[in-house]
Amino acid sequence: MIQPMDPDKDLFFISPLKALPQSFFESPFREDYFEIAWLKNEEPIHFIKDEALYIKGDWMYLIPANRSPRPSKSGKNGTLIAFHKSVLDYEVKEFTLDVIRLFLGKGAGSFSTILLEEDMVITLEGLLRELENEYEQQQKNLLVLKALLKAFLLKLMQYKTQSFTSQGLNEKRIYHFLLLLENHFREEKLVTFYADKLNITPKRLNQILKQKTGKTITQLLQERTVVEAKQELILSAQTIKEIGYSLGFEDRSYFSRFFKKMTGQTPEQFQKQAKERIFPA
Protein backbone atom coordinates (compact mmCIF):
# COMPACT_ATOMS: atom_id res chain seq x y z
CA MET A 1 0.00 0.00 0.00
CA ILE A 2 1.29 3.49 -0.82
CA GLN A 3 2.29 5.32 2.33
CA PRO A 4 -0.42 7.90 3.07
CA MET A 5 0.12 11.38 4.43
CA ASP A 6 2.64 12.38 1.79
CA PRO A 7 1.62 15.86 0.60
CA ASP A 8 3.20 15.25 -2.79
CA LYS A 9 0.74 12.41 -3.35
CA ASP A 10 -2.18 12.84 -1.00
CA LEU A 11 -3.88 16.06 0.04
CA PHE A 12 -6.69 13.90 1.45
CA PHE A 13 -6.70 10.61 3.35
CA ILE A 14 -9.93 8.83 4.34
CA SER A 15 -10.01 5.44 6.06
CA PRO A 16 -12.02 3.33 8.53
CA LEU A 17 -10.45 3.80 11.96
CA LYS A 18 -10.02 0.06 12.44
CA ALA A 19 -8.17 -0.28 9.12
CA LEU A 20 -5.57 2.47 9.59
CA PRO A 21 -2.15 1.22 8.42
CA GLN A 22 0.84 1.53 10.72
CA SER A 23 2.43 3.77 8.10
CA PHE A 24 -0.23 6.35 8.90
CA PHE A 25 0.90 6.57 12.52
CA GLU A 26 4.58 6.63 11.57
CA SER A 27 4.35 9.13 8.71
CA PRO A 28 6.76 12.07 9.15
CA PHE A 29 4.20 14.28 7.40
CA ARG A 30 1.31 13.51 9.73
CA GLU A 31 1.49 16.77 11.69
CA ASP A 32 0.94 18.71 8.46
CA TYR A 33 -2.63 17.40 8.34
CA PHE A 34 -5.88 18.31 10.04
CA GLU A 35 -7.52 15.11 11.32
CA ILE A 36 -11.18 14.36 11.96
CA ALA A 37 -11.62 11.09 13.88
CA TRP A 38 -15.33 10.24 13.94
CA LEU A 39 -16.04 7.51 16.51
CA LYS A 40 -19.31 5.72 15.82
CA ASN A 41 -21.37 4.54 18.81
CA GLU A 42 -18.31 4.53 21.07
CA GLU A 43 -17.52 5.88 24.51
CA PRO A 44 -15.25 8.96 24.62
CA ILE A 45 -11.51 8.31 24.72
CA HIS A 46 -10.49 11.59 26.38
CA PHE A 47 -10.62 12.45 30.07
CA ILE A 48 -13.88 14.04 31.21
CA LYS A 49 -14.35 15.38 34.73
CA ASP A 50 -18.06 14.59 34.75
CA GLU A 51 -18.40 10.79 34.59
CA ALA A 52 -22.02 11.18 33.47
CA LEU A 53 -20.70 12.25 30.07
CA TYR A 54 -19.07 8.86 29.48
CA ILE A 55 -21.86 7.69 27.22
CA LYS A 56 -21.78 5.81 23.97
CA GLY A 57 -22.43 7.99 20.97
CA ASP A 58 -20.94 9.64 17.92
CA TRP A 59 -17.86 11.43 19.26
CA MET A 60 -15.86 13.57 16.89
CA TYR A 61 -12.22 14.46 17.57
CA LEU A 62 -10.82 17.40 15.61
CA ILE A 63 -7.01 17.55 15.73
CA PRO A 64 -5.46 20.65 14.14
CA ALA A 65 -2.31 20.65 12.02
CA ASN A 66 1.02 21.21 13.77
CA ARG A 67 -0.27 19.75 17.04
CA SER A 68 1.10 16.76 18.92
CA PRO A 69 1.03 14.28 20.49
CA ARG A 70 -1.51 12.48 18.34
CA PRO A 71 -3.22 9.11 18.85
CA SER A 72 -0.84 6.25 18.07
CA LYS A 73 -3.51 3.55 17.65
CA SER A 74 -7.23 3.21 17.02
CA GLY A 75 -9.22 -0.02 17.27
CA LYS A 76 -12.46 1.98 17.39
CA ASN A 77 -15.47 1.96 15.09
CA GLY A 78 -15.64 4.97 12.84
CA THR A 79 -13.88 6.94 10.13
CA LEU A 80 -10.79 9.13 9.85
CA ILE A 81 -10.75 12.14 7.51
CA ALA A 82 -7.37 13.86 7.13
CA PHE A 83 -6.57 16.80 4.88
CA HIS A 84 -3.30 18.65 4.33
CA LYS A 85 -3.10 22.20 5.67
CA SER A 86 -2.40 23.48 2.16
CA VAL A 87 -6.01 22.61 1.25
CA LEU A 88 -6.98 25.80 3.08
CA ASP A 89 -4.49 28.01 1.23
CA TYR A 90 -6.97 29.02 -1.46
CA GLU A 91 -9.87 29.62 0.90
CA VAL A 92 -10.89 33.07 2.08
CA LYS A 93 -9.12 34.15 5.25
CA GLU A 94 -12.29 34.19 7.35
CA PHE A 95 -13.14 30.58 6.52
CA THR A 96 -9.58 29.42 7.27
CA LEU A 97 -9.70 31.14 10.67
CA ASP A 98 -13.08 29.53 11.37
CA VAL A 99 -11.62 26.11 10.57
CA ILE A 100 -8.72 26.69 12.96
CA ARG A 101 -11.14 27.79 15.70
CA LEU A 102 -13.27 24.70 15.04
CA PHE A 103 -10.30 22.40 15.56
CA LEU A 104 -8.69 24.13 18.53
CA GLY A 105 -9.68 23.01 22.00
CA LYS A 106 -9.81 25.15 25.12
CA GLY A 107 -6.16 24.70 26.06
CA ALA A 108 -3.06 25.63 24.10
CA GLY A 109 -2.06 22.88 21.70
CA SER A 110 -5.18 20.85 22.40
CA PHE A 111 -7.87 19.45 20.13
CA SER A 112 -11.62 19.87 19.93
CA THR A 113 -14.26 17.26 20.80
CA ILE A 114 -17.90 17.22 19.77
CA LEU A 115 -20.70 14.84 20.76
CA LEU A 116 -23.08 14.69 17.81
CA GLU A 117 -26.86 14.66 18.06
CA GLU A 118 -28.86 12.19 15.99
CA ASP A 119 -30.04 14.68 13.35
CA MET A 120 -26.52 16.00 12.78
CA VAL A 121 -25.20 12.43 12.49
CA ILE A 122 -27.64 11.80 9.63
CA THR A 123 -26.63 15.04 7.87
CA LEU A 124 -22.89 14.42 8.19
CA GLU A 125 -23.19 10.77 7.19
CA GLY A 126 -24.65 11.88 3.86
CA LEU A 127 -21.76 14.27 3.27
CA LEU A 128 -19.23 11.65 4.33
CA ARG A 129 -20.63 9.15 1.82
CA GLU A 130 -20.15 11.71 -0.95
CA LEU A 131 -16.60 12.40 0.24
CA GLU A 132 -15.77 8.69 0.35
CA ASN A 133 -17.27 8.06 -3.08
CA GLU A 134 -15.16 10.80 -4.66
CA TYR A 135 -12.05 9.78 -2.71
CA GLU A 136 -12.33 6.20 -3.97
CA GLN A 137 -12.43 7.26 -7.62
CA GLN A 138 -9.33 6.30 -9.58
CA GLN A 139 -9.12 9.84 -10.93
CA LYS A 140 -9.95 11.97 -7.89
CA ASN A 141 -11.36 15.42 -8.55
CA LEU A 142 -9.65 17.68 -6.00
CA LEU A 143 -12.09 20.51 -6.61
CA VAL A 144 -15.00 18.23 -5.75
CA LEU A 145 -13.20 16.86 -2.68
CA LYS A 146 -12.47 20.39 -1.46
CA ALA A 147 -16.08 21.47 -2.01
CA LEU A 148 -17.46 18.45 -0.14
CA LEU A 149 -14.96 18.94 2.70
CA LYS A 150 -15.95 22.60 2.95
CA ALA A 151 -19.63 21.66 3.21
CA PHE A 152 -18.77 19.09 5.90
CA LEU A 153 -16.75 21.65 7.91
CA LEU A 154 -19.40 24.36 7.55
CA LYS A 155 -22.02 21.99 8.96
CA LEU A 156 -19.73 21.22 11.89
CA MET A 157 -19.17 24.92 12.55
CA GLN A 158 -22.89 25.56 12.47
CA TYR A 159 -23.53 22.66 14.82
CA LYS A 160 -20.83 23.70 17.28
CA THR A 161 -22.28 27.21 17.45
CA GLN A 162 -25.79 25.87 17.95
CA SER A 163 -24.64 23.48 20.67
CA PHE A 164 -23.38 26.42 22.74
CA THR A 165 -26.66 28.31 22.40
CA SER A 166 -28.69 25.15 23.07
CA GLN A 167 -27.22 24.63 26.55
CA GLY A 168 -29.83 27.00 27.98
CA LEU A 169 -32.50 25.18 25.97
CA ASN A 170 -31.43 21.86 27.46
CA GLU A 171 -31.77 23.28 30.97
CA LYS A 172 -35.36 24.25 30.11
CA ARG A 173 -36.00 20.79 28.70
CA ILE A 174 -34.86 19.18 31.94
CA TYR A 175 -37.11 21.51 33.94
CA HIS A 176 -40.12 20.67 31.75
CA PHE A 177 -39.29 16.97 31.88
CA LEU A 178 -39.27 17.04 35.70
CA LEU A 179 -42.67 18.77 35.66
CA LEU A 180 -44.01 16.14 33.27
CA LEU A 181 -42.54 13.41 35.43
CA GLU A 182 -44.19 14.79 38.56
CA ASN A 183 -47.57 15.01 36.87
CA HIS A 184 -47.55 11.72 34.95
CA PHE A 185 -45.15 9.22 36.56
CA ARG A 186 -48.03 7.16 37.96
CA GLU A 187 -49.70 6.38 34.66
CA GLU A 188 -47.03 7.05 32.01
CA LYS A 189 -44.07 4.66 32.05
CA LEU A 190 -43.06 4.90 28.37
CA VAL A 191 -40.02 6.98 27.43
CA THR A 192 -41.72 8.03 24.19
CA PHE A 193 -44.49 9.86 26.08
CA TYR A 194 -42.03 12.30 27.67
CA ALA A 195 -39.91 12.71 24.53
CA ASP A 196 -42.99 13.43 22.40
CA LYS A 197 -44.18 16.08 24.87
CA LEU A 198 -40.79 17.81 24.58
CA ASN A 199 -40.74 17.39 20.78
CA ILE A 200 -37.40 15.56 20.72
CA THR A 201 -36.37 11.93 20.18
CA PRO A 202 -36.12 9.54 23.16
CA LYS A 203 -32.42 9.09 22.37
CA ARG A 204 -31.79 12.84 22.55
CA LEU A 205 -33.78 13.24 25.78
CA ASN A 206 -31.84 10.39 27.35
CA GLN A 207 -28.60 12.01 26.19
CA ILE A 208 -29.51 15.38 27.76
CA LEU A 209 -30.62 13.80 31.05
CA LYS A 210 -27.55 11.58 31.19
CA GLN A 211 -25.28 14.58 30.67
CA LYS A 212 -27.00 16.75 33.26
CA THR A 213 -28.18 14.25 35.90
CA GLY A 214 -26.15 11.10 35.23
CA LYS A 215 -29.40 9.12 34.87
CA THR A 216 -31.68 7.95 32.06
CA ILE A 217 -35.43 8.60 31.75
CA THR A 218 -36.17 5.07 32.92
CA GLN A 219 -33.96 5.43 36.00
CA LEU A 220 -35.60 8.74 36.96
CA LEU A 221 -39.05 7.23 36.45
CA GLN A 222 -38.19 4.24 38.62
CA GLU A 223 -36.67 6.38 41.35
CA ARG A 224 -39.70 8.69 41.48
CA THR A 225 -42.01 5.69 41.67
CA VAL A 226 -40.03 4.16 44.54
CA VAL A 227 -40.04 7.43 46.50
CA GLU A 228 -43.83 7.63 46.18
CA ALA A 229 -44.24 3.94 47.02
CA LYS A 230 -42.22 4.33 50.23
CA GLN A 231 -44.27 7.34 51.33
CA GLU A 232 -47.55 5.57 50.73
CA LEU A 233 -46.40 2.35 52.39
CA ILE A 234 -45.67 4.36 55.53
CA LEU A 235 -48.51 6.89 55.57
CA SER A 236 -51.35 5.52 53.44
CA ALA A 237 -54.22 3.45 54.79
CA GLN A 238 -54.42 1.63 51.44
CA THR A 239 -53.43 -2.00 51.04
CA ILE A 240 -50.21 -2.89 49.27
CA LYS A 241 -52.23 -4.04 46.27
CA GLU A 242 -54.07 -0.69 46.17
CA ILE A 243 -50.82 1.25 46.48
CA GLY A 244 -49.31 -0.72 43.63
CA TYR A 245 -52.37 -0.13 41.47
CA SER A 246 -52.26 3.63 42.16
CA LEU A 247 -48.67 3.64 40.91
CA GLY A 248 -49.54 1.92 37.64
CA PHE A 249 -48.98 -1.72 38.60
CA GLU A 250 -52.06 -3.79 37.81
CA ASP A 251 -50.59 -6.89 39.42
CA ARG A 252 -49.48 -6.96 43.08
CA SER A 253 -46.72 -9.50 42.42
CA TYR A 254 -45.26 -7.27 39.70
CA PHE A 255 -45.24 -4.31 42.11
CA SER A 256 -43.56 -6.45 44.77
CA ARG A 257 -40.85 -7.65 42.36
CA PHE A 258 -40.21 -4.09 41.18
CA PHE A 259 -40.00 -2.74 44.73
CA LYS A 260 -37.64 -5.48 45.89
CA LYS A 261 -35.41 -5.04 42.86
CA MET A 262 -35.12 -1.31 43.60
CA THR A 263 -34.79 -1.46 47.40
CA GLY A 264 -33.70 -4.97 48.33
CA GLN A 265 -36.87 -5.45 50.40
CA THR A 266 -40.43 -6.54 49.70
CA PRO A 267 -43.11 -3.89 50.30
CA GLU A 268 -44.22 -5.83 53.39
CA GLN A 269 -40.70 -5.89 54.85
CA PHE A 270 -40.14 -2.19 54.20
CA GLN A 271 -43.54 -1.22 55.61
CA LYS A 272 -43.06 -3.25 58.78
CA GLN A 273 -39.54 -1.93 59.48
CA ALA A 274 -40.45 1.68 58.65
CA LYS A 275 -43.53 1.71 60.89
CA GLU A 276 -41.63 0.09 63.76
CA ARG A 277 -38.97 2.77 63.46
CA ILE A 278 -41.35 5.72 63.10
CA PHE A 279 -44.15 4.51 65.34
CA PRO A 280 -42.46 2.40 68.04
CA ALA A 281 -44.77 0.43 70.34
C-alpha positions in Angstrom: 0.0 0.0 0.0 1.3 3.5 -0.8 2.3 5.3 2.3 -0.4 7.9 3.1 0.1 11.4 4.4 2.6 12.4 1.8 1.6 15.9 0.6 3.2 15.3 -2.8 0.7 12.4 -3.4 -2.2 12.8 -1.0 -3.9 16.1 0.0 -6.7 13.9 1.5 -6.7 10.6 3.3 -9.9 8.8 4.3 -10.0 5.4 6.1 -12.0 3.3 8.5 -10.4 3.8 12.0 -10.0 0.1 12.4 -8.2 -0.3 9.1 -5.6 2.5 9.6 -2.1 1.2 8.4 0.8 1.5 10.7 2.4 3.8 8.1 -0.2 6.3 8.9 0.9 6.6 12.5 4.6 6.6 11.6 4.3 9.1 8.7 6.8 12.1 9.2 4.2 14.3 7.4 1.3 13.5 9.7 1.5 16.8 11.7 0.9 18.7 8.5 -2.6 17.4 8.3 -5.9 18.3 10.0 -7.5 15.1 11.3 -11.2 14.4 12.0 -11.6 11.1 13.9 -15.3 10.2 13.9 -16.0 7.5 16.5 -19.3 5.7 15.8 -21.4 4.5 18.8 -18.3 4.5 21.1 -17.5 5.9 24.5 -15.2 9.0 24.6 -11.5 8.3 24.7 -10.5 11.6 26.4 -10.6 12.5 30.1 -13.9 14.0 31.2 -14.3 15.4 34.7 -18.1 14.6 34.7 -18.4 10.8 34.6 -22.0 11.2 33.5 -20.7 12.3 30.1 -19.1 8.9 29.5 -21.9 7.7 27.2 -21.8 5.8 24.0 -22.4 8.0 21.0 -20.9 9.6 17.9 -17.9 11.4 19.3 -15.9 13.6 16.9 -12.2 14.5 17.6 -10.8 17.4 15.6 -7.0 17.5 15.7 -5.5 20.7 14.1 -2.3 20.6 12.0 1.0 21.2 13.8 -0.3 19.8 17.0 1.1 16.8 18.9 1.0 14.3 20.5 -1.5 12.5 18.3 -3.2 9.1 18.8 -0.8 6.3 18.1 -3.5 3.6 17.6 -7.2 3.2 17.0 -9.2 0.0 17.3 -12.5 2.0 17.4 -15.5 2.0 15.1 -15.6 5.0 12.8 -13.9 6.9 10.1 -10.8 9.1 9.9 -10.7 12.1 7.5 -7.4 13.9 7.1 -6.6 16.8 4.9 -3.3 18.6 4.3 -3.1 22.2 5.7 -2.4 23.5 2.2 -6.0 22.6 1.3 -7.0 25.8 3.1 -4.5 28.0 1.2 -7.0 29.0 -1.5 -9.9 29.6 0.9 -10.9 33.1 2.1 -9.1 34.1 5.2 -12.3 34.2 7.4 -13.1 30.6 6.5 -9.6 29.4 7.3 -9.7 31.1 10.7 -13.1 29.5 11.4 -11.6 26.1 10.6 -8.7 26.7 13.0 -11.1 27.8 15.7 -13.3 24.7 15.0 -10.3 22.4 15.6 -8.7 24.1 18.5 -9.7 23.0 22.0 -9.8 25.1 25.1 -6.2 24.7 26.1 -3.1 25.6 24.1 -2.1 22.9 21.7 -5.2 20.8 22.4 -7.9 19.4 20.1 -11.6 19.9 19.9 -14.3 17.3 20.8 -17.9 17.2 19.8 -20.7 14.8 20.8 -23.1 14.7 17.8 -26.9 14.7 18.1 -28.9 12.2 16.0 -30.0 14.7 13.4 -26.5 16.0 12.8 -25.2 12.4 12.5 -27.6 11.8 9.6 -26.6 15.0 7.9 -22.9 14.4 8.2 -23.2 10.8 7.2 -24.7 11.9 3.9 -21.8 14.3 3.3 -19.2 11.7 4.3 -20.6 9.2 1.8 -20.2 11.7 -0.9 -16.6 12.4 0.2 -15.8 8.7 0.4 -17.3 8.1 -3.1 -15.2 10.8 -4.7 -12.0 9.8 -2.7 -12.3 6.2 -4.0 -12.4 7.3 -7.6 -9.3 6.3 -9.6 -9.1 9.8 -10.9 -9.9 12.0 -7.9 -11.4 15.4 -8.6 -9.7 17.7 -6.0 -12.1 20.5 -6.6 -15.0 18.2 -5.7 -13.2 16.9 -2.7 -12.5 20.4 -1.5 -16.1 21.5 -2.0 -17.5 18.5 -0.1 -15.0 18.9 2.7 -15.9 22.6 3.0 -19.6 21.7 3.2 -18.8 19.1 5.9 -16.7 21.7 7.9 -19.4 24.4 7.5 -22.0 22.0 9.0 -19.7 21.2 11.9 -19.2 24.9 12.6 -22.9 25.6 12.5 -23.5 22.7 14.8 -20.8 23.7 17.3 -22.3 27.2 17.4 -25.8 25.9 17.9 -24.6 23.5 20.7 -23.4 26.4 22.7 -26.7 28.3 22.4 -28.7 25.1 23.1 -27.2 24.6 26.5 -29.8 27.0 28.0 -32.5 25.2 26.0 -31.4 21.9 27.5 -31.8 23.3 31.0 -35.4 24.3 30.1 -36.0 20.8 28.7 -34.9 19.2 31.9 -37.1 21.5 33.9 -40.1 20.7 31.7 -39.3 17.0 31.9 -39.3 17.0 35.7 -42.7 18.8 35.7 -44.0 16.1 33.3 -42.5 13.4 35.4 -44.2 14.8 38.6 -47.6 15.0 36.9 -47.6 11.7 35.0 -45.2 9.2 36.6 -48.0 7.2 38.0 -49.7 6.4 34.7 -47.0 7.0 32.0 -44.1 4.7 32.0 -43.1 4.9 28.4 -40.0 7.0 27.4 -41.7 8.0 24.2 -44.5 9.9 26.1 -42.0 12.3 27.7 -39.9 12.7 24.5 -43.0 13.4 22.4 -44.2 16.1 24.9 -40.8 17.8 24.6 -40.7 17.4 20.8 -37.4 15.6 20.7 -36.4 11.9 20.2 -36.1 9.5 23.2 -32.4 9.1 22.4 -31.8 12.8 22.5 -33.8 13.2 25.8 -31.8 10.4 27.4 -28.6 12.0 26.2 -29.5 15.4 27.8 -30.6 13.8 31.0 -27.6 11.6 31.2 -25.3 14.6 30.7 -27.0 16.8 33.3 -28.2 14.2 35.9 -26.2 11.1 35.2 -29.4 9.1 34.9 -31.7 8.0 32.1 -35.4 8.6 31.7 -36.2 5.1 32.9 -34.0 5.4 36.0 -35.6 8.7 37.0 -39.1 7.2 36.5 -38.2 4.2 38.6 -36.7 6.4 41.4 -39.7 8.7 41.5 -42.0 5.7 41.7 -40.0 4.2 44.5 -40.0 7.4 46.5 -43.8 7.6 46.2 -44.2 3.9 47.0 -42.2 4.3 50.2 -44.3 7.3 51.3 -47.5 5.6 50.7 -46.4 2.4 52.4 -45.7 4.4 55.5 -48.5 6.9 55.6 -51.4 5.5 53.4 -54.2 3.5 54.8 -54.4 1.6 51.4 -53.4 -2.0 51.0 -50.2 -2.9 49.3 -52.2 -4.0 46.3 -54.1 -0.7 46.2 -50.8 1.3 46.5 -49.3 -0.7 43.6 -52.4 -0.1 41.5 -52.3 3.6 42.2 -48.7 3.6 40.9 -49.5 1.9 37.6 -49.0 -1.7 38.6 -52.1 -3.8 37.8 -50.6 -6.9 39.4 -49.5 -7.0 43.1 -46.7 -9.5 42.4 -45.3 -7.3 39.7 -45.2 -4.3 42.1 -43.6 -6.5 44.8 -40.9 -7.6 42.4 -40.2 -4.1 41.2 -40.0 -2.7 44.7 -37.6 -5.5 45.9 -35.4 -5.0 42.9 -35.1 -1.3 43.6 -34.8 -1.5 47.4 -33.7 -5.0 48.3 -36.9 -5.5 50.4 -40.4 -6.5 49.7 -43.1 -3.9 50.3 -44.2 -5.8 53.4 -40.7 -5.9 54.8 -40.1 -2.2 54.2 -43.5 -1.2 55.6 -43.1 -3.3 58.8 -39.5 -1.9 59.5 -40.5 1.7 58.7 -43.5 1.7 60.9 -41.6 0.1 63.8 -39.0 2.8 63.5 -41.3 5.7 63.1 -44.2 4.5 65.3 -42.5 2.4 68.0 -44.8 0.4 70.3 
